Amino acid sequence: MPDIKQQILVVDDDPDLREIVLLKPELSGFEAHAEADGDPGLAAALALAPDLVLLDWMMPKLTGLEVCRTLRDDPRTARIPVILLTAKAQANDLQRGFAAGADDYIVKPFSTTELVARINAVLSRTPSQ
């Protein structure tokens, strides 16, 4: 459990998955906030300056890859770690995700225990913003 409440932003268009992805990190001591699509996710990233973004790839308006690239291109958000959550599991999909700037990649379905472990791993190797 983290000593300081680190803030996580979850951006996913699936309300059920978004609720699950919010709950486990909160139970593990993180503060979590959620948005349902890329545009509000980008706005929240700018407003909240979260410690990490959990980002769905396939969203209806602005995809996770577009959001990730935009976060990386903006100096205010460029250093925020991003973990992509997606059903896309092919090797070329992983390559595209990392090329867009993702720090990690989790294929759906996933265990919530793995999710928290990866959050902790990415945060442990990320310098403070």
Secondary structure, DSSP 4 states (H G I P E B T S, - for coil): --SS--EEEEE-S-HHHHHHHHHHHHHTT-EEEEESSHHHHHHHHHHH--SEEEEES--SSS-HHHHHHHHHHSTTTTTS-EEEEES--SHHHHHHHHHTT-SEEEESS--HHHHHHHHHHHHHTS---
